[in-house]
Amino acid sequence: MAQKSIFIASAGESKLLAAKIGQGLANAGYRPLRWWQEFPAGSLTLDRLVEIAESADGAAFLLTAADRTWYRQEAVGSPRDNVILEYGMFVARQGRRRTLMLTEPGVKLPSDVAGITYERILDDVPSVVERTVEHFDREFSDPLPPQLEAIRLIVDPSVVEQQLMDRLPASWYQRDLYFGIEGARGWLAAVSEESYAPRVHELGLQHLRIAAVEPVSVRTFVSFGPGDAECDKEIAISLRNREPWLQYIPVDISDGLLQRAVKLLSDQVRVPIGILSDFEDRLNFIALQIRAHAVPPILYALLGSTLSNLDRYERSFLYSLAATVMRPGDYLLLDVSLAGPRWSREMDRRRQHASYGPGYRRFIATGVGRRSGNSIESIIERFDTRIGFGDGGGDIPNTRGINILDVSTGRLVLMIRRYDWPSFLSWLEERTQLQIVFKEPLFAGDILGDGVVLLKKN
């Protein structure tokens, strides 16, 4: 089970007791977030509190008699105002069970919280520490409660702008295919066909993905481009078996695919948000949302050969992801398409029109039609003459590939990269500063295959 973080709040006068509670939680395997260590110079206290309330797993508030106030003609001991305010913020986000209140006899509590069960602070400090640890042990031994609140979809303003424009950016190629509800319908039709990929091979590939994450315990699973989300669902279930409090955050440029991922996964794990954004161009925006809503450690994933199909070359994306988004202790799960020893462009099935079923043809025609203004049906009708093939590649050494082209305009539609497995692994080790903790190829014959790799940032 992944380590849980507990925020500890108190008035300055109770800092010594708060420190002992923090040490007791640390000794029990928790990660204490002590209030006097969580507000770096220059930070805005309220903004930082919101961040902690979003990301922490629980909180312990020491409501002690730090102040003397006048109440009904009598001087009484009262908690400091800011501690009461912070308690309310955490209850709103974490709930009453995960926001533990510790108070001492005779303290005047606000009437709104006076009826809430709390732990008493007595002179026996070891007992207070022990009861605090026991409280969180009981709380986190239970599975994550059902998600009853609405799931927030965070929409990148730049995606909204693209949806309102007459034409999509000139730098988009395969993003043309996935964008919007139409792209989602096309992709789901393509992957549902038996001709999309051999069923036996797909089952073997999913087995490797599950094997890769088997020893991993993380708090958040972030999926870039979840597709039909069926693969994400199985991985989330595997991760949930080791971490009942797992949460899942999908990121996609297609609102249809994003909504499908949210719907499918919210029945299995907690989905705090979904992010509608372009992870090729807007990684900084996405990183801000993840930092605000994800609980570390995080498993990032690009599955279904997403890395192999980026519009831009993959080097800059992986650099940015590893350097600016991932933090120590985070993981990255990739699967990529591989060229076997007898691979050639002529023998690659994606260079043959016959390998594209009706759903895949519609998926490609949707993107071509969006760019050209031609009807989808007319493109499908002339698919074998309208769609052609060229030589492709990548910026990782020894990468081969096929470019799918709109013959009428010469415009690139889709890039399909096939990696050389040893070269791909060498490049990852040398250039990303990430540690390879799992690597396994799976070939269907000696022409095409796939590889699964899990990396960790130390």
N, C-alpha and C positions, 0 to 999 in steps of 0.2 A: 504494500500500500504506500502511495506517495505521501511525503511529509506534509502535514497540515500546518497552516500559519495562524497564529492567534495574536490579535492586537491586544495590548495591555495598556489601560488608561487609568490615570489617577491624578489627583492634585500633587503638587510638588512635595507637600508635607508627607505624603504616603509613598514616596518614591522607593524608600527602602523595602517596604513590604511588596511593592510592585516588582522590584528587582528579584526578590526571593521567589515570587510566583513565576516570574519569567524563567528563572533558573530551574525550578521544578518542572515546568513544561518542557524545557530543553532536554532535561535528563530523561523525560518520558518519550522523547522522540519528536516533539513538536518544534516548530520554528517560531519563537516568540518575536513579536514586533513591538518593541518597547517604545512608548511614546517619545521618550527623550532622545531616541536614535533615529526616528522616522521623519524628521522635519529638517532637511538640509538647509544651510544658509541660502537665502534668496528665494526659497519656495514659499508659495502662498499656503498658509495653514489649512484653510477651508478646502481648497482644491486638492491638497494632498490627502486630507481626511476622506474626501469623496473617493479618491483612487483606492485608498486602503479599504474602505467599506465595500468597494466593488470586488476587490481581489482577495481579501483575507477570508479564511474559512470560519473564523469565529472571533469573539472578543471577550475580554474580562474587564469589567469596569468596577473600580474601587470607589464606592460612593461613601466617603468618610466625612466626618464633621470638620471640614477644612475651614468653614466660615461660620460666623455667628450672625443669625438673622432674627428679626423681631417678628413673631407670629402670635397673633391673638393675645397681645399684652404679655408675651413671654419670650425671652431670649432662648433660642434653640440652635443646636448644631445642624448645619446644612451642607450638602455637597457643593462644590464649586460649580458655578453656572455653566462653564464651558464643558465640564464633564457630563452634566445632564444633557446638554445639547448634543454632544458626541454620542452619548448613549442612544438618544432618539434616532440619530442618523444610522447607527448600526442595526438597531432593531428593525428599522424600515427596510434595510437591505438583507440582513442575515436572519431575521426572525428572532423571537424571544428565546428559543431554546439554544441557539448558538451565540446569543449575547448574554453572557453570565453577569449577574449583578451581585457584587459582594458589598455588604454594608455592616455597620456596627450598631449595637443597640442604642436607641435614643436619637438616631439621626432623622431629621425631618425630610421625608421624601415627597416629591410632587404627588398629588392625588392620583394622577394618571398611571403612575408606576407602583403605587403603594401596595396594590393587590397582587403584584407579580411575585412568584416564588424566587427567593434569593438565598445565597449562602451568607451566614453570619461570620463577621470577623471578630474573633475572640483573641485572648492573649496567646493562645496556643498557635503560633505561626505555622509550625510544621503541619498541623491539622488543616489549616486553611489551604495550604499548598496542596496537600493530598486530596482534599475534597474538590479543589479546582481541577486537578488532573483527572480525577474520577468522573467528574461531570462531562468533560470533553471526550474521555474514553467511551462513555456510554453513548454520547451523541453521535460519534463517528463510527460506532459499531453497527448502527442501523443504516440501511440503504438510503440513498438520496430520496427525499419525499417526492411524490408526483408533482410534475410541473403544471401548476394551475394558472399561472399568470400568462398573459399574452407574450409572444416572442417578438422581440424588436428586430426589425430589418433596418440596418443602417445603410443609407443610400448615399453613395458618393456623388456630390454635385456635378462632377465632370461626366458621369454616366448619364445623368438626367439631361445634361446639355447635348450629349451625343444623340440621345433618343429624340430630341427636338429638332436636330439639324436635318436638312434635306439629304446630305451626303455624309457618309462615315469618313473618318480620317484616312488619308492616302496611305499611311503606314500600316493600316490594318489589312490583313489577308485572311487567315483563318478565324480571326475574331469576327469578321463579317458573317461567318457561318453560324457562330454560337449566339450572337447578340440577340437579345429580346425573346419574346414568347415564341416567335416563329422559329428561331434557332433552337430553342429547347425542344419543340415538337419534332423538328428534323433530326436532331441528335438522338432522341429517344426512339424514333422510328428506325434509325440506322443500327443502333446497338441491340435492338430486339430481334434482328434477323439472324438466323442460323449462319448465314454466309459471312457475318461480320468477323467472327473469330471462331476457330474450332472449340467446341464446348469442353472437350477433355483438356486441352491446353489451358483454357481459362480457369478451370478448376485447379489445375496444378499450380498456376501462377498465384491464385488466391491462397493456396496452401503455403506458398513461400512467403507471401505478405504476412500471414498470421504467424508463421514461424519466426519471422524477423522481429516482430513486436512481442513475442511470447515472454522474454525476460524483462520487458520494459514496464515501468509503472509511472504513469504521468497523470497530471490533473486535467489537462486540456488537449484536445485533438483538433487541430486546425487543418482543414482540407482546402487546398487551392484547386479549383476546378473539379468539383465532386462528380460531375457527369450525372449518371442516373442514381448515384449514391448507394447502390447495392453493395459495392465493395467497401465503402465507408461504414456501412451498417455492420458488416461482419467484423471489421477491425474494431469498431467501437464496442461491440459486445465482448470481444476478447479482452480489450483493455479494461472494460467495466468489471470483468470477473476478478481483476486484481485491485481495481480502484473503484469502489462503488460510487464515489462522488465525482466521477468523470464528467466533464462537459465537452460539448462539440460546437465548433464554430466553422461553418462553411463560408467560402469566399468564391464568388463567381460573377462574371460579367453578364450572365443571362439571368434575368429575374425568374424565368420559368424554372430553370434548373436549380436555382437557389431555393425557391419555394418548395420544390420537390425534396431537396436534401433536408430542409428544416422539418417538413412533414414526416418524412420517413424516419429520421433519427430521433425526433422528439418523443417517439414512443419507446425509445430504448435508453436514452441518456438525457441529461439536461442540456438544452440549447439556449444559452443566454442571449445570443444575437446571431443574425446572419448578415454578412457584409456584401452588398451589391457594389462591386468595384472592379477595376481592371488591374490585376496584379502584375502585369508587365510594365505599365506606366505609372501606377499609383501605389507603389509599395510603401512609400512613406505614410500615406493616408491610412493604409491598412494597418501598418505597424502601430500607429497611434490608437486605433480602435482595439487592437489585440492587447496592448499594454493596459488599457483601461478596463477590459472585461475578462481577460484570460487569467487563469491561475497557473503559475508555473509549478513544476516543469511542463513544457509543451512539446507535443509531437506534431511537427509540420509534415504535410504529405502532398506530393504531386504524383497521382496515380493515373492509370489508364494511359500511360505514355504521354502525359501532359507536357513534360519537359521536352520530349521529342517533337512536339508540335507547336512550340512557341513561334510567334511571328519574328521576333528578333533572335539572334543567336543566344545560346543558353549560358555562355560564360558570364556575361554581365549580370544576368538575373541571379545566378547562384552566388556570385560574389556579394551582391547587395543583400540577399537573403541571409547569408552566413554572417556578414559583417555588421549589418544594421538592424536586423530583425531578431535573429536568434540570440539567446543569452546562454551563458554557461549552464549545462545540465539539460538543455533542449536537444531534441532529436529531429532528424529529417529522414523521411521514408520516401524512396523513389523507386519507380519501376520504369524501365526504358526498353525500347525495341532494339534487338541485336541482329547484326548480320552474321550468319553462319559461315563456315569455311568455304562453302560452294556458292555463296551469295553473288549475284550479279544483278544489274538493273533489269536485264531482260527476263531473269527468272523470278524476280520479285512479283508476287501476285497483285500488288497494288499498281503495277504498271499495265495491268490487263483490264480492259473494260468489263470483262465477264465477272470479275471479282466484286463488282459493285452491285449490290442488290437494289431493289426498288426504294427502300428506305434510305440507303446511303446516297443514292442518286438524288433523291429529293433534298436531302441535307445539303449536298453540294450545290444543287440548283437554287436553293433558297439564298445562299450567300452570293452566288453569281448574279441572280436576278436582282437582289438588293443593290448591287453595285452597278449593273448594266441597265436596269430598267426593263429588261425583258421579262416576260411572264415565266413563272416556274415551270408551267406545263410545257411551254415551247422549248425550254432548255432540256427538260427530261426527254422529250420526244427526239431531240437531236443529240442526245448525250454522247454517243460514240464519236460523233464528228465535232461537237462543240468543245468537249473536254479532251485535252491532250496531256502528254507527259514529257518532262525534261529531267536533266540531271540536277540533283540537290546535294547538300552537304551540311556541315556545321563547323563551329570553331573549336571543337574538341578533336584532337588528332585522330586521323583514320576514320572519321565519320563519313559514311556514304548515305545516299538518300535519293528520293524521288520527289520532284516538284510536279504538282498537279496544276495545269494551266487552263485558262480560258482562251481557246485558240482564236476566237474572233477578235480579241483585244491584245493577246499576248500577256495578259496580267496573271500574276501568280495567285492561285486560289488556296493551296494547302501545301505545306512542306511536311514530308514524312522522312524522319531521320532514322538511320540504322547505325548503331554504335558498334565499334569493336570493343568487346568486353574488357580485355586486358588494358587497352589504351584508356578506356573510360575510367576504370578504377585508378590507374596511375595518375590521371589528371585530377581526379577528386582528391587523392591523398596529397598531391603536390601543391594544388592551387587554392583549395577552399579552406584549409586550416581546420578541417573537420576530421574526426576519427571514424574510420570504418569499423563498425561493430558487427555487421552482418553483410554477407555478399553471396549470392547464389544465382547462377544462370539456369535457364530452362529452355531447351531447344526442341522444336517440333521438326525433326529432321535436321538436315545440315545446311539449310538455306536461311531460315528465320528462327528467331527465338526472342526471349525476353530475359531481363536481369532485374533482380531485386536487391537493393542496397539500403542499409540503415546507417546513418551517420550521427555522430554526437559531437556537440560543441563542449569542449572542456575549458 
